[in-house]
C-alpha cells in the first residue's frame, strides 16, 4: 500500500516544505540588490516594448522637416533625428525589435541546444565526440564575426538576424546541458529508473533534465544581454531590420554621423542598449545566486 493511501494529508505535507523553500528563495532574491535593480530594468523595458503604442508620443516614422536635429524640448523630450522624427518614440518602438529579436533568438537557441545536449551527453560515444568537435569549431570563431557571416549569407531582415544570433548561442546551451547530463547520468536514481523499465525519453525528461535546467535559466538571462549587443551590431551595419523600422543599433549608426552637432541623437539609443544589457546581466547574477546552492551559501 502506498503511503498516500495511509495518510491522505501526505501530499499537503509535501507541498508545505516546497512552498517554504520557494518563499526562502524569493526572500533571498529580494535581498540581492543588484538583482532587483536588474529585474526592474528588464521589466521596465519589456513593458515599454509591449505598451509602445500607448507610451510613444508620436508615430515612430512621422517625419517633420521643420524640426530636423532639434535638441530636447518639451515637445520632443529626447530631441529629433535627421528627418525630424521623435527620438523618444523611435526608442520605444525600437525596443520591440531589439528586445524581441534578442529574446526570441535565445529561446530558439535553448529549444535547439537543450535537446542536443541531452541526447549527445546521454548517448556518448562517437556521436558525442563528433558533435562536440563541430561545436568547438563554431565556438572557436568570435561570436560577432560568426553572426555577421551568417547574416550576410542569409540577407538582412529581422528573422534572418534572429537565426544568426541563435546559431551563435546554440553551442553554449548544448555544452551546458551536456556537462550536466554527464555529471548525473550514472547516479543511482537514474540507474534505478532504468532497472524498473522507465523509457529512456522519460528518464531524460524527468530525472536528468531537471538537474540541468537551473544553469540554462541563468545562462539564458545572460545570453539575452549578449544577444542585444549582437542584434545592435547587425543593425548598425545594416543587416538588421529594414529601414525605416526603428532599432537601437540603426539609430546609433545614423546618430554617429551627427555626434558633434547632435550628440543626443546617438547617446539616447546607446544608453538604452547599455541599460538593457546591464539589466539582464544583473538579473542573471541574481538568478545564479538563487539557483546555485554553493553561490547562495556565500551570501
KEKE-657286 format. One record per residue (C-alpha): residue in three letters; chain; x, y, z. Coordinates in steps of 0.5 Angstrom, whole numbers. Example, Ala and Ser with C-alpha at 12.3 -4.5 7.8 and 13.67 -1.06 7.14 Angstrom:
BEGIN
<nuti residuo="ala" cadena="A" xx="25" yy="-9" zz="16"/>
<nuti residuo="ser" cadena="A" xx="27" yy="-2" zz="14"/>
This chain:
BEGIN
<nuti residuo="unk" cadena="A" xx="0" yy="0" zz="0"/>
<nuti residuo="unk" cadena="A" xx="3" yy="7" zz="-2"/>
<nuti residuo="unk" cadena="A" xx="4" yy="12" zz="4"/>
<nuti residuo="unk" cadena="A" xx="-1" yy="17" zz="1"/>
<nuti residuo="unk" cadena="A" xx="-7" yy="11" zz="2"/>
<nuti residuo="unk" cadena="A" xx="-5" yy="11" zz="9"/>
<nuti residuo="unk" cadena="A" xx="-4" yy="19" zz="10"/>
<nuti residuo="unk" cadena="A" xx="-9" yy="23" zz="6"/>
<nuti residuo="unk" cadena="A" xx="-5" yy="29" zz="8"/>
<nuti residuo="unk" cadena="A" xx="1" yy="27" zz="6"/>
<nuti residuo="unk" cadena="A" xx="1" yy="31" zz="-1"/>
<nuti residuo="unk" cadena="A" xx="0" yy="37" zz="3"/>
<nuti residuo="unk" cadena="A" xx="5" yy="36" zz="8"/>
<nuti residuo="unk" cadena="A" xx="10" yy="35" zz="2"/>
<nuti residuo="unk" cadena="A" xx="8" yy="42" zz="-1"/>
<nuti residuo="unk" cadena="A" xx="9" yy="46" zz="5"/>
<nuti residuo="unk" cadena="A" xx="17" yy="44" zz="5"/>
<nuti residuo="unk" cadena="A" xx="17" yy="46" zz="-2"/>
<nuti residuo="unk" cadena="A" xx="13" yy="52" zz="-1"/>
<nuti residuo="unk" cadena="A" xx="17" yy="54" zz="5"/>
<nuti residuo="unk" cadena="A" xx="24" yy="53" zz="0"/>
<nuti residuo="unk" cadena="A" xx="21" yy="57" zz="-5"/>
<nuti residuo="unk" cadena="A" xx="19" yy="63" zz="0"/>
<nuti residuo="unk" cadena="A" xx="26" yy="63" zz="3"/>
<nuti residuo="unk" cadena="A" xx="29" yy="63" zz="-4"/>
<nuti residuo="unk" cadena="A" xx="25" yy="69" zz="-6"/>
<nuti residuo="unk" cadena="A" xx="27" yy="73" zz="0"/>
<nuti residuo="unk" cadena="A" xx="34" yy="71" zz="-1"/>
<nuti residuo="unk" cadena="A" xx="33" yy="74" zz="-8"/>
<nuti residuo="unk" cadena="A" xx="29" yy="80" zz="-6"/>
<nuti residuo="unk" cadena="A" xx="35" yy="82" zz="-1"/>
<nuti residuo="unk" cadena="A" xx="40" yy="82" zz="-7"/>
<nuti residuo="unk" cadena="A" xx="40" yy="89" zz="-9"/>
<nuti residuo="unk" cadena="A" xx="44" yy="89" zz="-16"/>
<nuti residuo="unk" cadena="A" xx="39" yy="83" zz="-18"/>
<nuti residuo="unk" cadena="A" xx="33" yy="87" zz="-16"/>
<nuti residuo="unk" cadena="A" xx="36" yy="93" zz="-20"/>
<nuti residuo="unk" cadena="A" xx="37" yy="89" zz="-26"/>
<nuti residuo="unk" cadena="A" xx="30" yy="86" zz="-25"/>
<nuti residuo="unk" cadena="A" xx="27" yy="93" zz="-25"/>
<nuti residuo="unk" cadena="A" xx="31" yy="95" zz="-31"/>
<nuti residuo="unk" cadena="A" xx="28" yy="89" zz="-35"/>
<nuti residuo="unk" cadena="A" xx="21" yy="90" zz="-33"/>
<nuti residuo="unk" cadena="A" xx="21" yy="97" zz="-35"/>
<nuti residuo="unk" cadena="A" xx="24" yy="95" zz="-42"/>
<nuti residuo="unk" cadena="A" xx="19" yy="90" zz="-43"/>
<nuti residuo="unk" cadena="A" xx="13" yy="94" zz="-41"/>
<nuti residuo="unk" cadena="A" xx="16" yy="99" zz="-45"/>
<nuti residuo="unk" cadena="A" xx="16" yy="95" zz="-51"/>
<nuti residuo="unk" cadena="A" xx="9" yy="92" zz="-50"/>
<nuti residuo="unk" cadena="A" xx="6" yy="99" zz="-49"/>
<nuti residuo="unk" cadena="A" xx="9" yy="102" zz="-54"/>
<nuti residuo="unk" cadena="A" xx="3" yy="105" zz="-58"/>
<nuti residuo="unk" cadena="A" xx="1" yy="108" zz="-51"/>
<nuti residuo="unk" cadena="A" xx="7" yy="111" zz="-49"/>
<nuti residuo="unk" cadena="A" xx="10" yy="114" zz="-55"/>
<nuti residuo="unk" cadena="A" xx="8" yy="121" zz="-56"/>
<nuti residuo="unk" cadena="A" xx="9" yy="121" zz="-64"/>
<nuti residuo="unk" cadena="A" xx="9" yy="115" zz="-69"/>
<nuti residuo="unk" cadena="A" xx="16" yy="113" zz="-70"/>
<nuti residuo="unk" cadena="A" xx="16" yy="114" zz="-77"/>
<nuti residuo="unk" cadena="A" xx="13" yy="121" zz="-77"/>
<nuti residuo="unk" cadena="A" xx="17" yy="126" zz="-81"/>
<nuti residuo="unk" cadena="A" xx="18" yy="133" zz="-79"/>
<nuti residuo="unk" cadena="A" xx="23" yy="137" zz="-84"/>
<nuti residuo="unk" cadena="A" xx="22" yy="143" zz="-80"/>
<nuti residuo="unk" cadena="A" xx="25" yy="140" zz="-73"/>
<nuti residuo="unk" cadena="A" xx="31" yy="136" zz="-76"/>
<nuti residuo="unk" cadena="A" xx="36" yy="135" zz="-71"/>
<nuti residuo="unk" cadena="A" xx="33" yy="139" zz="-66"/>
<nuti residuo="unk" cadena="A" xx="35" yy="139" zz="-59"/>
<nuti residuo="unk" cadena="A" xx="31" yy="136" zz="-53"/>
<nuti residuo="unk" cadena="A" xx="25" yy="141" zz="-52"/>
<nuti residuo="unk" cadena="A" xx="18" yy="140" zz="-48"/>
<nuti residuo="unk" cadena="A" xx="15" yy="137" zz="-55"/>
<nuti residuo="unk" cadena="A" xx="21" yy="132" zz="-56"/>
<nuti residuo="unk" cadena="A" xx="24" yy="130" zz="-50"/>
<nuti residuo="unk" cadena="A" xx="30" yy="127" zz="-53"/>
<nuti residuo="unk" cadena="A" xx="30" yy="131" zz="-59"/>
<nuti residuo="unk" cadena="A" xx="29" yy="129" zz="-66"/>
<nuti residuo="unk" cadena="A" xx="33" yy="126" zz="-71"/>
<nuti residuo="unk" cadena="A" xx="36" yy="128" zz="-78"/>
<nuti residuo="unk" cadena="A" xx="29" yy="127" zz="-81"/>
<nuti residuo="unk" cadena="A" xx="25" yy="131" zz="-76"/>
<nuti residuo="unk" cadena="A" xx="23" yy="124" zz="-72"/>
<nuti residuo="unk" cadena="A" xx="22" yy="124" zz="-65"/>
<nuti residuo="unk" cadena="A" xx="28" yy="120" zz="-62"/>
<nuti residuo="unk" cadena="A" xx="24" yy="118" zz="-56"/>
<nuti residuo="unk" cadena="A" xx="18" yy="115" zz="-60"/>
<nuti residuo="unk" cadena="A" xx="23" yy="111" zz="-64"/>
<nuti residuo="unk" cadena="A" xx="27" yy="109" zz="-58"/>
<nuti residuo="unk" cadena="A" xx="20" yy="106" zz="-55"/>
<nuti residuo="unk" cadena="A" xx="18" yy="102" zz="-62"/>
<nuti residuo="unk" cadena="A" xx="26" yy="100" zz="-63"/>
<nuti residuo="unk" cadena="A" xx="25" yy="96" zz="-56"/>
<nuti residuo="unk" cadena="A" xx="20" yy="92" zz="-59"/>
<nuti residuo="unk" cadena="A" xx="25" yy="90" zz="-65"/>
<nuti residuo="unk" cadena="A" xx="32" yy="90" zz="-61"/>
<nuti residuo="unk" cadena="A" xx="29" yy="86" zz="-55"/>
<nuti residuo="unk" cadena="A" xx="24" yy="82" zz="-59"/>
<nuti residuo="unk" cadena="A" xx="30" yy="79" zz="-63"/>
<nuti residuo="unk" cadena="A" xx="34" yy="78" zz="-58"/>
<nuti residuo="unk" cadena="A" xx="29" yy="74" zz="-53"/>
<nuti residuo="unk" cadena="A" xx="27" yy="70" zz="-59"/>
<nuti residuo="unk" cadena="A" xx="34" yy="68" zz="-61"/>
<nuti residuo="unk" cadena="A" xx="35" yy="66" zz="-54"/>
<nuti residuo="unk" cadena="A" xx="29" yy="62" zz="-54"/>
<nuti residuo="unk" cadena="A" xx="31" yy="59" zz="-61"/>
<nuti residuo="unk" cadena="A" xx="38" yy="57" zz="-58"/>
<nuti residuo="unk" cadena="A" xx="35" yy="54" zz="-52"/>
<nuti residuo="unk" cadena="A" xx="30" yy="50" zz="-56"/>
<nuti residuo="unk" cadena="A" xx="36" yy="47" zz="-60"/>
<nuti residuo="unk" cadena="A" xx="41" yy="47" zz="-55"/>
<nuti residuo="unk" cadena="A" xx="38" yy="43" zz="-49"/>
<nuti residuo="unk" cadena="A" xx="36" yy="37" zz="-54"/>
<nuti residuo="unk" cadena="A" xx="42" yy="37" zz="-57"/>
<nuti residuo="unk" cadena="A" xx="46" yy="37" zz="-50"/>
<nuti residuo="unk" cadena="A" xx="41" yy="32" zz="-47"/>
<nuti residuo="unk" cadena="A" xx="42" yy="27" zz="-53"/>
<nuti residuo="unk" cadena="A" xx="49" yy="27" zz="-54"/>
<nuti residuo="unk" cadena="A" xx="51" yy="27" zz="-47"/>
<nuti residuo="unk" cadena="A" xx="47" yy="21" zz="-45"/>
<nuti residuo="unk" cadena="A" xx="49" yy="17" zz="-51"/>
<nuti residuo="unk" cadena="A" xx="56" yy="19" zz="-51"/>
<nuti residuo="unk" cadena="A" xx="61" yy="15" zz="-56"/>
<nuti residuo="unk" cadena="A" xx="62" yy="17" zz="-63"/>
<nuti residuo="unk" cadena="A" xx="56" yy="22" zz="-64"/>
<nuti residuo="unk" cadena="A" xx="58" yy="26" zz="-58"/>
<nuti residuo="unk" cadena="A" xx="65" yy="27" zz="-60"/>
<nuti residuo="unk" cadena="A" xx="63" yy="29" zz="-67"/>
<nuti residuo="unk" cadena="A" xx="58" yy="34" zz="-65"/>
<nuti residuo="unk" cadena="A" xx="63" yy="37" zz="-59"/>
<nuti residuo="unk" cadena="A" xx="68" yy="38" zz="-65"/>
<nuti residuo="unk" cadena="A" xx="63" yy="41" zz="-69"/>
<nuti residuo="unk" cadena="A" xx="61" yy="46" zz="-63"/>
<nuti residuo="unk" cadena="A" xx="68" yy="47" zz="-61"/>
<nuti residuo="unk" cadena="A" xx="70" yy="49" zz="-68"/>
<nuti residuo="unk" cadena="A" xx="64" yy="54" zz="-68"/>
<nuti residuo="unk" cadena="A" xx="66" yy="57" zz="-61"/>
<nuti residuo="unk" cadena="A" xx="73" yy="58" zz="-64"/>
<nuti residuo="unk" cadena="A" xx="70" yy="64" zz="-68"/>
<nuti residuo="unk" cadena="A" xx="69" yy="70" zz="-65"/>
<nuti residuo="unk" cadena="A" xx="61" yy="71" zz="-64"/>
<nuti residuo="unk" cadena="A" xx="60" yy="77" zz="-67"/>
<nuti residuo="unk" cadena="A" xx="64" yy="75" zz="-73"/>
<nuti residuo="unk" cadena="A" xx="60" yy="69" zz="-74"/>
<nuti residuo="unk" cadena="A" xx="54" yy="72" zz="-73"/>
<nuti residuo="unk" cadena="A" xx="56" yy="78" zz="-78"/>
<nuti residuo="unk" cadena="A" xx="58" yy="72" zz="-83"/>
<nuti residuo="unk" cadena="A" xx="51" yy="68" zz="-82"/>
<nuti residuo="unk" cadena="A" xx="47" yy="75" zz="-83"/>
<nuti residuo="unk" cadena="A" xx="51" yy="77" zz="-89"/>
<nuti residuo="unk" cadena="A" xx="49" yy="70" zz="-92"/>
<nuti residuo="unk" cadena="A" xx="42" yy="70" zz="-91"/>
<nuti residuo="unk" cadena="A" xx="41" yy="77" zz="-92"/>
<nuti residuo="unk" cadena="A" xx="38" yy="83" zz="-88"/>
<nuti residuo="unk" cadena="A" xx="32" yy="82" zz="-84"/>
<nuti residuo="unk" cadena="A" xx="29" yy="81" zz="-77"/>
<nuti residuo="unk" cadena="A" xx="28" yy="74" zz="-78"/>
<nuti residuo="unk" cadena="A" xx="35" yy="73" zz="-81"/>
<nuti residuo="unk" cadena="A" xx="38" yy="77" zz="-75"/>
<nuti residuo="unk" cadena="A" xx="35" yy="72" zz="-70"/>
<nuti residuo="unk" cadena="A" xx="37" yy="66" zz="-74"/>
<nuti residuo="unk" cadena="A" xx="44" yy="69" zz="-74"/>
<nuti residuo="unk" cadena="A" xx="44" yy="70" zz="-67"/>
<nuti residuo="unk" cadena="A" xx="41" yy="63" zz="-65"/>
<nuti residuo="unk" cadena="A" xx="46" yy="60" zz="-69"/>
<nuti residuo="unk" cadena="A" xx="52" yy="63" zz="-65"/>
<nuti residuo="unk" cadena="A" xx="48" yy="61" zz="-58"/>
<nuti residuo="unk" cadena="A" xx="46" yy="54" zz="-59"/>
<nuti residuo="unk" cadena="A" xx="53" yy="51" zz="-58"/>
<nuti residuo="unk" cadena="A" xx="53" yy="55" zz="-51"/>
<nuti residuo="unk" cadena="A" xx="47" yy="52" zz="-48"/>
<nuti residuo="unk" cadena="A" xx="49" yy="45" zz="-52"/>
<nuti residuo="unk" cadena="A" xx="55" yy="45" zz="-48"/>
<nuti residuo="unk" cadena="A" xx="52" yy="47" zz="-41"/>
<nuti residuo="unk" cadena="A" xx="47" yy="41" zz="-42"/>
<nuti residuo="unk" cadena="A" xx="52" yy="36" zz="-44"/>
<nuti residuo="unk" cadena="A" xx="56" yy="38" zz="-38"/>
<nuti residuo="unk" cadena="A" xx="50" yy="37" zz="-33"/>
<nuti residuo="unk" cadena="A" xx="48" yy="30" zz="-36"/>
<nuti residuo="unk" cadena="A" xx="55" yy="27" zz="-36"/>
<nuti residuo="unk" cadena="A" xx="55" yy="29" zz="-28"/>
<nuti residuo="unk" cadena="A" xx="48" yy="26" zz="-27"/>
<nuti residuo="unk" cadena="A" xx="47" yy="20" zz="-32"/>
<nuti residuo="unk" cadena="A" xx="51" yy="15" zz="-27"/>
<nuti residuo="unk" cadena="A" xx="47" yy="17" zz="-21"/>
<nuti residuo="unk" cadena="A" xx="44" yy="11" zz="-17"/>
<nuti residuo="unk" cadena="A" xx="37" yy="14" zz="-18"/>
<nuti residuo="unk" cadena="A" xx="38" yy="14" zz="-26"/>
<nuti residuo="unk" cadena="A" xx="40" yy="7" zz="-26"/>
<nuti residuo="unk" cadena="A" xx="34" yy="5" zz="-21"/>
<nuti residuo="unk" cadena="A" xx="29" yy="8" zz="-26"/>
<nuti residuo="unk" cadena="A" xx="33" yy="4" zz="-32"/>
<nuti residuo="unk" cadena="A" xx="32" yy="-2" zz="-28"/>
<nuti residuo="unk" cadena="A" xx="25" yy="-2" zz="-27"/>
<nuti residuo="unk" cadena="A" xx="24" yy="0" zz="-34"/>
<nuti residuo="unk" cadena="A" xx="23" yy="7" zz="-35"/>
<nuti residuo="unk" cadena="A" xx="23" yy="9" zz="-42"/>
<nuti residuo="unk" cadena="A" xx="30" yy="13" zz="-44"/>
<nuti residuo="unk" cadena="A" xx="26" yy="19" zz="-46"/>
<nuti residuo="unk" cadena="A" xx="22" yy="19" zz="-39"/>
<nuti residuo="unk" cadena="A" xx="29" yy="19" zz="-36"/>
<nuti residuo="unk" cadena="A" xx="32" yy="24" zz="-40"/>
<nuti residuo="unk" cadena="A" xx="26" yy="29" zz="-38"/>
<nuti residuo="unk" cadena="A" xx="24" yy="27" zz="-31"/>
<nuti residuo="unk" cadena="A" xx="31" yy="25" zz="-28"/>
<nuti residuo="unk" cadena="A" xx="36" yy="29" zz="-32"/>
<nuti residuo="unk" cadena="A" xx="33" yy="35" zz="-35"/>
<nuti residuo="unk" cadena="A" xx="31" yy="38" zz="-28"/>
<nuti residuo="unk" cadena="A" xx="38" yy="38" zz="-26"/>
<nuti residuo="unk" cadena="A" xx="41" yy="42" zz="-32"/>
<nuti residuo="unk" cadena="A" xx="35" yy="47" zz="-32"/>
<nuti residuo="unk" cadena="A" xx="38" yy="52" zz="-27"/>
<nuti residuo="unk" cadena="A" xx="44" yy="53" zz="-31"/>
<nuti residuo="unk" cadena="A" xx="40" yy="54" zz="-37"/>
<nuti residuo="unk" cadena="A" xx="36" yy="59" zz="-34"/>
<nuti residuo="unk" cadena="A" xx="42" yy="63" zz="-31"/>
<nuti residuo="unk" cadena="A" xx="45" yy="63" zz="-38"/>
<nuti residuo="unk" cadena="A" xx="39" yy="65" zz="-42"/>
<nuti residuo="unk" cadena="A" xx="39" yy="71" zz="-38"/>
<nuti residuo="unk" cadena="A" xx="46" yy="73" zz="-39"/>
<nuti residuo="unk" cadena="A" xx="45" yy="71" zz="-46"/>
<nuti residuo="unk" cadena="A" xx="40" yy="76" zz="-48"/>
<nuti residuo="unk" cadena="A" xx="44" yy="81" zz="-46"/>
<nuti residuo="unk" cadena="A" xx="49" yy="79" zz="-50"/>
<nuti residuo="unk" cadena="A" xx="44" yy="78" zz="-56"/>
<nuti residuo="unk" cadena="A" xx="42" yy="85" zz="-55"/>
<nuti residuo="unk" cadena="A" xx="49" yy="87" zz="-57"/>
<nuti residuo="unk" cadena="A" xx="50" yy="83" zz="-63"/>
<nuti residuo="unk" cadena="A" xx="43" yy="85" zz="-65"/>
<nuti residuo="unk" cadena="A" xx="45" yy="92" zz="-65"/>
<nuti residuo="unk" cadena="A" xx="52" yy="91" zz="-68"/>
<nuti residuo="unk" cadena="A" xx="48" yy="87" zz="-74"/>
<nuti residuo="unk" cadena="A" xx="43" yy="93" zz="-74"/>
<nuti residuo="unk" cadena="A" xx="49" yy="98" zz="-74"/>
<nuti residuo="unk" cadena="A" xx="52" yy="96" zz="-80"/>
<nuti residuo="unk" cadena="A" xx="45" yy="95" zz="-84"/>
<nuti residuo="unk" cadena="A" xx="44" yy="87" zz="-83"/>
<nuti residuo="unk" cadena="A" xx="38" yy="88" zz="-78"/>
<nuti residuo="unk" cadena="A" xx="31" yy="91" zz="-79"/>
<nuti residuo="unk" cadena="A" xx="30" yy="94" zz="-86"/>
<nuti residuo="unk" cadena="A" xx="29" yy="102" zz="-85"/>
<nuti residuo="unk" cadena="A" xx="25" yy="106" zz="-83"/>
<nuti residuo="unk" cadena="A" xx="24" yy="100" zz="-78"/>
<nuti residuo="unk" cadena="A" xx="27" yy="103" zz="-72"/>
<nuti residuo="unk" cadena="A" xx="32" yy="99" zz="-68"/>
<nuti residuo="unk" cadena="A" xx="37" yy="102" zz="-63"/>
<nuti residuo="unk" cadena="A" xx="43" yy="99" zz="-67"/>
<nuti residuo="unk" cadena="A" xx="41" yy="103" zz="-73"/>
<nuti residuo="unk" cadena="A" xx="39" yy="109" zz="-69"/>
<nuti residuo="unk" cadena="A" xx="46" yy="109" zz="-66"/>
<nuti residuo="unk" cadena="A" xx="49" yy="108" zz="-73"/>
<nuti residuo="unk" cadena="A" xx="45" yy="114" zz="-76"/>
<nuti residuo="unk" cadena="A" xx="47" yy="119" zz="-70"/>
<nuti residuo="unk" cadena="A" xx="54" yy="117" zz="-70"/>
<nuti residuo="unk" cadena="A" xx="54" yy="121" zz="-76"/>
<nuti residuo="unk" cadena="A" xx="52" yy="127" zz="-72"/>
<nuti residuo="unk" cadena="A" xx="56" yy="126" zz="-66"/>
<nuti residuo="unk" cadena="A" xx="59" yy="133" zz="-66"/>
<nuti residuo="unk" cadena="A" xx="53" yy="137" zz="-68"/>
<nuti residuo="unk" cadena="A" xx="47" yy="133" zz="-65"/>
<nuti residuo="unk" cadena="A" xx="50" yy="128" zz="-59"/>
<nuti residuo="unk" cadena="A" xx="43" yy="127" zz="-56"/>
<nuti residuo="unk" cadena="A" xx="42" yy="123" zz="-63"/>
<nuti residuo="unk" cadena="A" xx="47" yy="118" zz="-61"/>
<nuti residuo="unk" cadena="A" xx="47" yy="118" zz="-54"/>
<nuti residuo="unk" cadena="A" xx="40" yy="116" zz="-53"/>
<nuti residuo="unk" cadena="A" xx="40" yy="109" zz="-56"/>
<nuti residuo="unk" cadena="A" xx="47" yy="108" zz="-54"/>
<nuti residuo="unk" cadena="A" xx="44" yy="109" zz="-47"/>
<nuti residuo="unk" cadena="A" xx="38" yy="104" zz="-48"/>
<nuti residuo="unk" cadena="A" xx="43" yy="99" zz="-50"/>
<nuti residuo="unk" cadena="A" xx="47" yy="100" zz="-44"/>
<nuti residuo="unk" cadena="A" xx="41" yy="99" zz="-39"/>
<nuti residuo="unk" cadena="A" xx="38" yy="93" zz="-43"/>
<nuti residuo="unk" cadena="A" xx="45" yy="89" zz="-42"/>
<nuti residuo="unk" cadena="A" xx="46" yy="92" zz="-35"/>
<nuti residuo="unk" cadena="A" xx="39" yy="90" zz="-33"/>
<nuti residuo="unk" cadena="A" xx="40" yy="82" zz="-36"/>
<nuti residuo="unk" cadena="A" xx="47" yy="81" zz="-33"/>
<nuti residuo="unk" cadena="A" xx="45" yy="84" zz="-26"/>
<nuti residuo="unk" cadena="A" xx="39" yy="79" zz="-27"/>
<nuti residuo="unk" cadena="A" xx="43" yy="73" zz="-29"/>
<nuti residuo="unk" cadena="A" xx="48" yy="74" zz="-23"/>
<nuti residuo="unk" cadena="A" xx="42" yy="74" zz="-18"/>
<nuti residuo="unk" cadena="A" xx="39" yy="68" zz="-21"/>
<nuti residuo="unk" cadena="A" xx="45" yy="65" zz="-21"/>
<nuti residuo="unk" cadena="A" xx="46" yy="66" zz="-13"/>
<nuti residuo="unk" cadena="A" xx="39" yy="64" zz="-12"/>
<nuti residuo="unk" cadena="A" xx="39" yy="57" zz="-16"/>
<nuti residuo="unk" cadena="A" xx="46" yy="55" zz="-14"/>
<nuti residuo="unk" cadena="A" xx="47" yy="53" zz="-7"/>
<nuti residuo="unk" cadena="A" xx="54" yy="54" zz="-7"/>
<nuti residuo="unk" cadena="A" xx="54" yy="61" zz="-9"/>
<nuti residuo="unk" cadena="A" xx="48" yy="62" zz="-5"/>
<nuti residuo="unk" cadena="A" xx="52" yy="60" zz="2"/>
<nuti residuo="unk" cadena="A" xx="57" yy="65" zz="0"/>
<nuti residuo="unk" cadena="A" xx="52" yy="71" zz="1"/>
